[in-house]
Amino acid sequence: MPESTKIAETSSVGSWDWDVVADRVTADADFARLYGVDPEEAQQGAALARFFTRMHPDDAPRVQAEIAEALASGEPFESEYRLQQPDGRARWVAARGRVSYDEAGRAVRFPGISFDIDARKSAELRLQALVRLNDRLRGAGDPEDLAFATVETLGRLFDVSRCGYGTIDREAETIVTTRPWCAPGIDPLPEILHFRDYGSYIEDLKRGETVAIGDVHHDPRTASTAEGLKSLAALSFINMPVTEQGGFVALLYLNNAQPRAWQPEEIAFVRDVAERTRDAVERRRAEQALAALTASLEEQVEERTRALMTAEAHLRQAQKMEAVGQLTGGLAHDFNNMLTGISGAIEMMQVRVRQGRFDELDRYANAAQGAARRAAALTHRLLAFSRRQTLDPKPTDINRLIDGLRELIQRTVGPNVSIETVGAGGLWPAMVDPNQLENALLNLCINARDAMPDGGRITIETANRWLDDRAARERDLEPGQYLSLCVTDTGTGMTPEVQARAFDPFYTTKPMGEGTGLGLSMIYGFARQSGGQVRIYSEVGQGTTMCIYLPRHYGDADPHGDTAVSSAMPAVTEGRHTVLVVDDEPTIRMLVVEILREMGHNVLEAGDGATALRLLGTGAQVDLLITDVGLPGHMNGRQVADAALTLLPALKVLFITGYAENAVIGNGPLGANMALLTKPFAMDVITDRIHTILDS
């Protein structure tokens, strides 16, 4: 029977009695076998040093110092240390004893007992190592850092010669290890190692089976390659495969330069650590790949369109990649449909012109205009989501705005849905674009209606809110005074998963073709651009409340700020005026110039701000400046207008823009001599706007 088995079958307690004066230790058989001394020799007595021969070299100096301290102080001796075993393992024991003295105060005897604490101590050390390793796997570092944290922890815990983690090439049957941990005096393995060179156990690893060999000379899988393994300081080893979807993908290995028996609990621990390491390493690799992909995608999006780049930059980081994929895919799909309608209608018009069938041109022109209007609406929603739409904020009475919109909401949601409004008394005004707020409220009510297919009730409620630090932090707002506009329905409610994605662009729970997924994202962008926030409160089967929070305006509401602008045609402007048109897009500039000439005005045109100022510098008397906000060169449209007003103080200005930062136009209302028109616009709309500003 092997000696290690004999030790395991004996008592876990052994006793000794050290005659300090004669330096002879007598011990029972259990103690002798535990310390590697012949039991007969121990019964007859042996020098103390004889019992230190199997003590772990890292522990022996400490234990000798503790014995010396006990001899000098008379205090009880207690210590825990490791003993090397014939199977190559180190077994943990605990020893306790106390010195006795003669009348002269000399130490004469030192009796004591030793306990086998290997199971408890090894379990404690494994638990401590696992806690430390989990902390390191969650910490900073690249994948190689995480893998090295594992192999260093295991190498020190099991006191082996080498430990490594590597990825597998199943076809080549190789492992690639970049940073193994090695004990002093042990060299790392080659970075690329071929399994077949050192045994046939690769077949076991491919099946996901652990290979734990205590002595390579005695295992048929490695007996023929034992000398090669010996040269690698791997006379015993554990090879722990990691498999995913049935494939062998990674390996965690422990090598020892001497034969060693591997315990079942040690193998189980290595298996657990291998799986944790694979998860942590691959998660970190995925995070790095995702970050690299995000950077690459952002560069591509920025090159194609500034608007999409801006929208992308404001997406929440946790859902960034998924949201960008939805945004680009949905936008391309919708715009392709609209462009097909526009280009197809124009081609059919050309065909009918060649055929001389002019009576059908109106039908195709109407189709092209309808598709263009839908494209304009989609662009408007994208700008709202990106918080870069052009707003016209006014001090607004929200209660009055709701009252004016109630009849339209009721017609929109239908007779099966009842509308109830609860307006707070003394509601603070808000500085907000009333038209955009009306659109947001109508969208919320439509969503509420769709959540109540069998009918129900919509409650529109306003309230003054004073948000302290905690309440503001919960809503991602600055502390202060706000007013809330909440729409509550009695519908189906939202799951937490739907709530988490509700504001993502192009995300919709409606069937294909029944929703673009931009409604809530537009409301979110509008609220954030207005200095506020929008929040969802919902439970499945209990309905949903959508609340828009807007900062309080310290002042009175504009009595006309929340009423619709009259669409009646103004009187035709009499007389000829001189108009300067500044736009870097030749097509738009051509159309505006043609409209002005049809109206009977004199027209000057420029493609950039510098050219426009040179024209004004010639002394031309211009009545109206029509300028795009975004211009090439070093001057934008607002700067051109400011420079022109210094030359012509009575000059009137009409800004046209399809994408404008508030900083360009200004956060407050425009001057009395200024107006704003958003691209794309219909020709009759710009005609009306020109009439209005020249007549004012």
C-alpha positions in Angstrom: 0.0 0.0 0.0 1.4 3.5 -0.9 2.6 5.5 2.0 0.2 8.4 1.2 -2.7 6.0 1.5 -1.4 4.8 4.8 -1.3 8.3 6.2 -4.8 9.0 5.1 -6.1 5.9 6.8 -4.4 6.7 10.2 -5.6 9.0 12.9 -5.5 12.7 12.1 -3.8 13.4 15.4 -0.3 12.5 16.4 1.7 13.2 19.6 5.3 14.0 20.3 7.6 14.5 23.4 10.8 16.4 22.8 13.5 16.0 25.4 15.0 19.5 25.0 18.2 18.8 27.0 19.0 15.6 25.0 17.5 16.8 21.8 15.6 13.6 21.3 12.0 13.4 20.1 9.8 10.4 20.8 6.6 10.2 18.9 3.7 7.8 18.2 3.3 6.1 14.9 0.7 8.5 13.5 3.0 11.5 14.1 6.0 9.7 12.6 4.3 8.7 9.4 2.9 12.2 9.0 6.4 13.7 9.3 8.1 11.0 7.2 10.0 9.3 10.0 10.1 5.5 10.5 7.7 4.7 13.4 10.3 2.4 15.2 12.9 5.2 15.0 10.4 7.7 16.4 9.5 5.4 19.3 13.2 5.1 20.2 13.8 8.8 19.8 15.4 11.0 17.1 16.8 14.5 16.9 14.3 17.3 16.3 15.9 18.2 13.0 14.9 14.7 11.7 11.3 15.7 11.9 12.0 18.9 9.9 13.2 17.1 6.8 9.7 17.0 5.2 8.7 20.5 6.3 8.0 22.8 3.3 11.2 24.9 2.8 9.1 28.1 2.7 7.6 27.3 6.2 10.6 25.7 8.0 12.4 29.0 9.0 9.2 30.5 10.4 8.3 27.3 12.5 11.9 27.1 13.9 11.6 30.8 15.0 8.2 30.1 16.6 9.7 27.1 18.5 12.6 29.3 19.7 10.1 31.9 20.9 8.1 29.3 22.8 11.3 28.1 24.5 12.3 31.6 25.5 8.9 32.9 26.6 7.2 29.9 28.0 4.1 30.8 26.0 2.1 28.0 24.3 3.4 26.9 20.9 0.8 27.0 18.1 1.6 26.9 14.4 0.3 25.8 11.0 2.6 24.6 8.2 3.0 22.3 5.3 4.7 18.9 5.1 5.9 17.4 1.8 4.3 14.1 1.1 5.6 11.2 -1.1 2.8 11.8 -3.6 4.3 15.2 -4.3 1.7 17.3 -2.5 2.2 19.4 0.6 -0.2 18.5 3.5 -1.2 21.1 6.0 -0.9 20.3 9.7 -1.3 22.2 12.9 0.9 21.7 16.0 0.3 22.7 19.6 2.6 22.2 22.6 4.0 23.8 25.7 7.5 23.8 27.3 8.1 22.6 30.8 11.0 23.9 32.9 13.1 22.5 35.8 13.6 24.3 39.1 16.5 26.3 37.6 14.2 27.6 34.9 15.8 25.6 32.1 13.5 24.1 29.4 13.6 20.4 29.8 10.6 18.9 27.9 8.4 20.1 25.1 5.4 17.7 24.5 2.6 18.4 22.0 0.3 17.1 19.4 -0.1 17.6 15.6 -3.4 17.7 13.7 -4.0 17.0 10.0 -5.8 20.1 8.9 -5.2 19.7 5.2 -8.8 19.5 4.0 -9.9 22.5 6.0 -6.9 24.6 5.3 -6.9 23.8 1.6 -10.6 24.7 1.3 -9.9 28.0 3.1 -7.0 28.9 0.8 -9.0 28.0 -2.3 -11.9 30.2 -1.1 -9.6 33.1 -0.4 -7.9 32.6 -3.8 -11.2 32.6 -5.6 -12.3 35.8 -3.9 -9.1 37.6 -4.9 -9.3 36.2 -8.4 -12.9 37.3 -8.9 -11.9 40.9 -7.8 -9.0 40.8 -10.3 -11.2 39.4 -13.1 -13.6 42.3 -12.6 -10.8 44.9 -12.6 -9.1 46.8 -15.3 -6.7 45.3 -17.8 -6.6 43.7 -21.2 -7.5 40.0 -21.8 -3.9 38.9 -21.2 -3.9 40.7 -17.8 -7.0 38.8 -16.7 -5.5 35.5 -17.9 -2.3 36.1 -16.1 -4.2 36.9 -12.9 -5.7 33.4 -13.1 -2.5 31.5 -13.7 -0.5 33.4 -11.1 -3.3 32.7 -8.5 -3.4 29.0 -9.3 0.4 28.6 -9.5 0.9 30.1 -6.1 -2.1 28.3 -4.5 -1.0 24.8 -5.7 2.7 25.5 -5.4 3.4 24.1 -8.9 6.2 24.8 -11.4 4.2 26.5 -14.1 0.6 27.5 -14.9 -0.8 28.9 -18.2 -3.9 29.8 -20.1 -4.1 29.7 -23.9 -6.4 29.5 -26.9 -6.7 26.5 -29.1 -6.3 25.9 -32.8 -8.4 22.7 -33.2 -7.3 22.1 -36.8 -3.5 22.5 -36.0 -3.9 20.9 -32.5 -1.9 23.7 -31.0 -2.1 26.0 -28.0 -1.0 29.6 -28.0 0.0 30.9 -24.5 1.3 34.5 -24.2 1.9 35.0 -20.5 2.3 31.9 -18.3 3.3 32.0 -14.6 6.5 30.2 -13.8 8.1 29.4 -10.4 11.7 30.5 -9.8 14.1 28.6 -12.1 11.3 27.3 -14.4 11.3 28.5 -18.0 8.0 29.2 -19.9 6.8 26.8 -22.5 7.1 27.8 -26.2 4.4 30.2 -27.2 3.0 27.7 -29.6 2.9 24.1 -28.5 1.8 21.1 -30.5 -0.1 18.6 -28.3 0.9 15.5 -30.3 4.6 16.1 -29.5 3.9 15.3 -25.9 1.3 12.5 -25.9 -2.0 11.3 -27.2 -4.2 13.0 -24.6 -5.3 15.6 -27.2 -8.1 13.2 -28.1 -9.4 13.4 -24.5 -9.2 17.2 -24.5 -11.2 17.4 -27.8 -14.0 15.5 -26.1 -13.9 18.1 -23.2 -12.4 15.6 -20.7 -10.0 16.8 -18.1 -6.5 15.3 -18.3 -4.9 15.0 -14.8 -1.7 12.9 -14.8 0.3 12.4 -11.6 3.4 10.8 -13.2 3.9 10.9 -17.0 6.0 7.8 -16.8 3.1 5.7 -15.6 0.3 7.0 -17.9 0.0 5.2 -21.3 -0.9 8.5 -23.0 2.5 10.1 -22.0 4.8 7.2 -21.3 6.5 7.4 -24.7 7.0 11.2 -24.4 7.9 11.3 -20.7 11.5 12.5 -21.3 10.3 15.4 -23.4 7.8 16.3 -20.7 10.5 16.1 -18.1 12.6 18.6 -20.1 9.6 20.9 -19.9 9.3 20.5 -16.1 6.0 18.7 -16.6 6.3 15.3 -15.0 2.8 15.8 -13.7 0.1 18.1 -15.0 -3.5 19.1 -15.2 -4.9 20.1 -18.6 -8.3 21.6 -18.1 -10.2 22.1 -21.5 -12.8 24.8 -22.0 -15.4 24.0 -24.5 -18.1 26.1 -26.2 -20.8 24.7 -28.4 -19.1 21.4 -28.3 -15.8 22.7 -29.5 -12.4 22.8 -27.7 -11.5 26.5 -27.5 -9.2 27.1 -24.6 -7.0 25.4 -22.1 -5.9 26.1 -18.5 -2.9 24.0 -17.5 -0.8 23.3 -14.4 2.7 21.7 -14.7 4.8 20.3 -11.9 8.5 19.4 -12.3 8.0 16.4 -9.9 5.3 13.7 -9.8 2.3 14.7 -7.8 -1.1 13.2 -7.1 -4.0 15.6 -8.0 -6.9 15.6 -5.6 -10.5 15.6 -6.9 -11.3 18.8 -5.1 -8.2 20.4 -6.7 -9.4 19.3 -10.2 -12.9 20.6 -9.5 -11.4 24.0 -8.4 -9.3 24.3 -11.5 -12.4 23.5 -13.7 -14.4 26.3 -12.0 -11.5 28.8 -12.4 -11.1 27.8 -16.0 -14.7 28.6 -16.8 -14.6 31.9 -14.9 -11.4 32.9 -16.7 -12.8 32.1 -20.2 -15.9 34.2 -19.4 -13.9 37.1 -18.2 -11.3 37.0 -20.9 -13.8 36.7 -23.7 -16.0 39.4 -22.2 -13.1 41.8 -22.1 -12.1 40.9 -25.7 -15.7 41.5 -26.7 -15.7 44.9 -24.9 -12.5 45.9 -26.7 -13.8 44.7 -30.1 -17.0 46.5 -29.5 -15.1 49.7 -28.6 -13.0 49.4 -31.7 -16.1 48.7 -33.8 -17.9 51.7 -32.2 -15.0 54.0 -33.1 -14.8 52.7 -36.7 -18.6 53.0 -37.1 -18.6 56.5 -35.7 -15.9 57.6 -38.2 -17.9 56.2 -41.1 -21.1 57.8 -40.0 -19.4 61.1 -39.5 -18.1 61.0 -43.1 -21.6 60.3 -44.5 -23.8 62.6 -42.5 -23.3 65.0 -39.6 -26.9 64.7 -38.5 -26.6 60.9 -38.0 -23.3 61.3 -36.2 -24.8 63.8 -33.8 -27.7 61.5 -33.1 -25.4 58.6 -32.6 -23.2 60.5 -30.2 -26.1 61.0 -27.8 -27.3 57.4 -27.7 -26.8 55.7 -24.3 -23.5 53.8 -24.2 -25.0 50.6 -22.9 -27.2 50.2 -26.0 -25.0 52.2 -28.4 -24.2 49.5 -31.0 -27.7 48.1 -31.2 -29.3 51.6 -31.5 -26.9 52.7 -34.3 -27.7 49.5 -36.2 -31.4 50.2 -35.9 -31.0 53.9 -36.8 -29.0 53.3 -40.0 -31.0 50.3 -41.1 -34.4 52.0 -40.5 -33.4 55.3 -42.1 -32.1 53.6 -45.2 -35.2 51.5 -45.5 -37.6 54.4 -45.1 -35.6 56.8 -47.3 -35.2 54.2 -50.0 -39.0 53.8 -50.1 -39.5 57.6 -50.4 -36.7 58.1 -52.9 -38.2 55.3 -55.0 -41.5 57.2 -55.0 -39.9 60.5 -56.0 -37.6 59.2 -58.7 -40.2 56.9 -60.1 -42.8 59.6 -60.3 -40.3 62.0 -62.1 -39.4 59.2 -64.6 -43.0 58.6 -65.3 -43.5 62.4 -65.9 -40.6 62.3 -68.4 -42.2 59.4 -70.2 -45.6 61.1 -70.4 -44.0 64.3 -71.7 -42.3 62.4 -74.5 -45.7 60.7 -75.2 -47.5 64.1 -75.2 -49.9 62.8 -72.4 -49.7 66.0 -70.3 -53.1 65.4 -68.6 -51.4 62.7 -66.3 -48.6 64.9 -65.1 -50.5 66.2 -62.0 -51.0 62.7 -60.7 -47.2 61.9 -60.8 -46.3 65.4 -59.4 -48.6 64.8 -56.5 -47.1 61.4 -55.8 -43.6 62.9 -55.8 -44.6 65.7 -53.5 -46.2 63.3 -51.1 -43.1 61.2 -50.9 -41.0 64.4 -50.4 -43.3 65.5 -47.6 -42.9 62.1 -45.9 -39.1 62.4 -46.2 -39.2 65.9 -44.7 -41.3 64.6 -41.8 -38.8 61.8 -41.2 -35.9 64.2 -41.2 -37.7 66.4 -38.8 -38.2 63.5 -36.4 -34.5 62.6 -36.7 -33.5 66.1 -35.9 -35.9 66.1 -32.9 -34.3 62.9 -31.6 -30.8 64.3 -32.1 -31.9 67.5 -30.2 -30.7 69.6 -33.2 -34.1 70.7 -34.5 -34.7 74.4 -34.9 -37.0 75.4 -32.0 -39.0 78.7 -31.6 -39.5 78.8 -27.8 -42.0 81.1 -26.3 -43.3 81.6 -22.7 -46.3 79.2 -22.9 -49.3 78.5 -20.8 -49.5 74.7 -20.9 -53.0 74.4 -19.6 -54.3 76.8 -22.3 -52.3 74.8 -24.9 -54.0 71.6 -23.8 -57.5 73.2 -23.9 -56.9 74.3 -27.4 -55.8 70.9 -28.5 -58.4 68.8 -26.7 -60.9 68.7 -29.6 -58.2 67.6 -32.1 -57.0 64.9 -29.7 -60.5 63.5 -29.2 -61.1 63.4 -33.0 -57.7 61.6 -33.4 -58.2 58.9 -30.8 -61.8 58.2 -31.7 -65.0 57.7 -29.8 -64.0 54.6 -27.9 -61.4 56.6 -25.9 -62.5 59.2 -23.3 -60.3 62.2 -22.7 -59.9 63.7 -19.2 -57.8 66.8 -18.4 -56.6 67.8 -15.0 -54.9 71.2 -15.2 -53.1 72.4 -12.1 -54.2 75.7 -10.7 -51.5 78.3 -10.8 -49.4 76.3 -13.2 -46.1 77.9 -14.0 -45.4 78.9 -17.6 -42.6 77.2 -19.6 -40.2 78.5 -22.2 -41.0 76.0 -25.0 -41.8 75.7 -28.6 -45.6 75.4 -28.5 -45.9 73.8 -31.9 -43.4 71.1 -31.0 -45.1 70.5 -27.6 -48.4 70.1 -29.4 -46.9 67.5 -31.6 -45.4 65.7 -28.6 -48.7 65.7 -26.7 -50.6 64.4 -29.8 -48.0 61.6 -30.3 -48.4 60.5 -26.7 -52.2 60.4 -27.0 -51.9 58.4 -30.2 -49.6 55.9 -28.5 -52.0 55.7 -25.5 -54.9 55.0 -27.9 -52.9 52.2 -29.6 -52.3 50.6 -26.2 -56.1 50.4 -25.6 -57.4 48.4 -28.6 -60.8 47.9 -26.8 -61.1 51.6 -25.8 -60.3 53.2 -22.4 -59.5 56.5 -20.8 -56.6 59.0 -21.4 -55.9 61.5 -18.6 -53.8 64.6 -19.4 -52.5 66.2 -16.2 -50.3 69.1 -15.4 -48.5 69.9 -12.1 -45.8 72.2 -10.6 -42.8 70.2 -9.4 -40.0 71.2 -7.1 -37.3 68.6 -7.6 -34.7 68.3 -4.8 -31.3 66.7 -5.4 -32.6 63.1 -5.1 -35.7 63.6 -7.2 -33.7 65.5 -9.9 -31.0 62.8 -10.0 -33.6 60.1 -10.5 -34.9 62.0 -13.6 -31.4 63.0 -14.9 -32.2 66.7 -14.3 -30.7 69.6 -12.4 -32.5 70.4 -9.1 -35.0 73.2 -9.3 -38.6 74.1 -10.3 -40.3 72.3 -13.2 -43.7 71.7 -14.5 -44.9 68.3 -15.7 -47.2 67.3 -18.5 -48.3 63.7 -18.0 -50.4 61.4 -20.2 -51.9 58.3 -18.5 -53.8 55.5 -20.3 -55.6 52.4 -19.0 -54.0 50.2 -21.6 -51.8 47.1 -21.7 -48.7 48.7 -20.1 -45.0 48.0 -20.9 -42.6 45.3 -19.8 -39.3 46.5 -18.3 -37.6 45.4 -21.5 -39.8 47.6 -23.7 -39.4 50.5 -21.3 -35.6 50.3 -21.5 -35.7 50.6 -25.3 -38.8 52.8 -25.8 -36.8 55.9 -26.7 -34.4 54.1 -29.1 -34.8 55.3 -32.7 -36.7 52.9 -35.0 -37.7 50.7 -32.1 -41.4 49.9 -32.2 -43.6 47.1 -30.8 -46.2 47.7 -33.6 -46.4 45.4 -36.6 -44.3 46.0 -39.7 -45.6 49.0 -41.6 -47.6 50.5 -38.7 -45.0 52.6 -37.0 -41.5 54.0 -37.7 -40.3 53.9 -34.1 -39.4 57.6 -34.1 -42.3 59.0 -32.1 -41.0 58.6 -28.6 -37.4 59.2 -29.6 -38.6 62.5 -31.1 -40.4 63.5 -27.9 -37.3 62.5 -25.9 -35.0 64.7 -28.1 -37.5 67.6 -27.9 -37.7 67.4 -24.1 -33.9 67.3 -23.7 -33.3 70.1 -26.1 -35.9 72.2 -24.2 -33.9 71.6 -21.0 -36.3 69.0 -19.6 -36.8 65.2 -19.6 -39.4 62.6 -20.3 -40.0 59.5 -18.2 -42.1 56.3 -18.4 -44.0 54.8 -15.5 -45.7 51.6 -16.5 -46.8 48.1 -15.3 -48.0 45.3 -17.5 -51.8 45.2 -17.5 -52.1 48.4 -15.4 -51.5 51.1 -18.0 -48.8 53.6 -18.7 -48.0 57.2 -17.7 -45.6 59.3 -19.9 -44.4 62.5 -18.2 -42.6 65.4 -19.9 -40.8 67.7 -17.4 -40.0 71.2 -18.5 -38.1 74.0 -16.6 -40.2 76.7 -15.1 -40.1 80.1 -17.0 -39.8 83.0 -14.6 -42.2 85.4 -16.2 -45.6 85.7 -17.8 -46.8 83.4 -20.6 -47.2 84.9 -24.1 -50.9 85.2 -24.7 -50.4 84.4 -28.3 -47.5 81.9 -27.8 -49.6 78.8 -27.9 -52.1 79.7 -30.7 -51.8 78.5 -34.2 -50.3 80.8 -36.8 -52.9 81.9 -39.4 -52.4 80.3 -42.7 -54.3 82.9 -44.7 -52.4 84.3 -47.7 -51.2 87.9 -47.0 -51.8 90.6 -49.4 -49.4 90.7 -52.4 -46.5 92.9 -51.7 -46.6 95.9 -53.9 -43.5 97.4 -55.5 -40.2 95.9 -56.4 -37.7 95.1 -53.8 -34.1 94.1 -53.9 -33.3 90.7 -52.3 -29.9 89.1 -51.7 -30.1 85.2 -51.7 -27.1 83.4 -50.0 -27.0 79.6 -50.2 -24.2 77.2 -51.1 -26.6 74.6 -52.7 -27.1 75.7 -56.3 -30.5 74.0 -56.7 -32.0 75.6 -53.7 -30.5 79.0 -54.7 -31.9 78.7 -58.2 -35.4 77.8 -56.9 -35.5 80.8 -54.5 -34.2 83.2 -57.1 -36.9 82.0 -59.6 -39.6 82.5 -57.0 -38.4 86.0 -56.2 -38.3 86.9 -59.9 -41.8 85.6 -60.4 -42.8 87.9 -57.6 -41.3 90.8 -59.5 -38.3 91.5 -57.3 -34.7 92.3 -58.2 -32.4 89.5 -57.1 -28.7 89.3 -56.2 -27.2 85.9 -55.3 -24.1 84.5 -53.6 -22.8 81.0 -52.8 -21.0 81.9 -49.5 -20.8 84.6 -46.9 -17.7 86.3 -48.2 -19.2 86.8 -51.7 -22.4 88.2 -50.1 -20.5 90.8 -48.1 -18.6 91.9 -51.2 -21.9 92.5 -53.0 -23.1 94.5 -50.1 -19.8 96.4 -50.0 -20.5 97.8 -53.5 -23.3 99.9 -52.1 -26.2 97.8 -53.2 -29.4 98.8 -51.4 -30.9 95.5 -50.3 -34.3 95.2 -48.7 -34.3 91.5 -47.7 -31.5 89.1 -47.0 -32.4 85.4 -47.5 -29.5 83.2 -46.2 -28.9 79.6 -45.3 -27.6 79.2 -41.8 -24.9 76.6 -42.7 -22.5 78.1 -45.2 -19.1 77.1 -46.3 -16.0 79.1 -45.3 -15.5 81.0 -42.1 -18.9 82.7 -41.9 -22.3 81.1 -41.1 -25.6 82.7 -42.0 -26.0 84.4 -38.7 -22.6 86.1 -39.0 -23.4 87.2 -42.5 -26.7 88.7 -41.3 -25.0 90.6 -38.4 -22.4 92.0 -40.7 -25.1 93.1 -43.3 -27.1 94.8 -40.5 -24.1 97.0 -39.7 -24.2 98.3 -43.3 -28.0 98.3 -43.7 -29.7 98.7 -40.3 -33.2 98.5 -41.8 -32.4 95.2 -43.6 -34.8 92.3 -43.1 -33.5 88.8 -42.7 -35.0 85.4 -43.5 -32.9 82.4 -42.3 -33.5 79.1 -44.1 -32.0 76.0 -42.5 -32.3 72.2 -42.5 -30.0 71.7 -39.5 -29.1 74.4 -37.0 -27.4 74.6 -33.7 -29.2 76.8 -31.2 -25.9 78.7 -30.7 -26.1 79.9 -34.4 -29.6 81.2 -34.3 -29.7 82.0 -30.6 -31.6 80.4 -27.7 -34.1 83.3 -27.5 -36.6 84.7 -29.9 -35.3 86.2 -33.2 -35.2 89.9 -33.7 -38.3 91.8 -35.0 -36.7 92.1 -38.5 -35.8 88.4 -38.7 -37.7 85.2 -39.5 -36.8 81.5 -39.8 -37.9 78.8 -42.3 -36.9 75.2 -42.0 -35.9 73.0 -44.9 -37.4 71.3 -46.8 -40.1 73.8 -47.6 -42.9 74.0 -50.2 -42.6 76.9 -52.7 -45.9 78.4 -51.6 -44.6 78.5 -48.0 -41.5 80.5 -48.8 -43.6 82.8 -51.0 -45.9 83.5 -48.1 -43.0 84.0 -45.7 -41.3 86.5 -48.1 -44.6 88.4 -48.5 -45.1 88.5 -44.7 -41.6 89.8 -43.8 -41.5 92.4 -46.6 -45.0 93.7 -45.5 -44.1 93.8 -41.8 
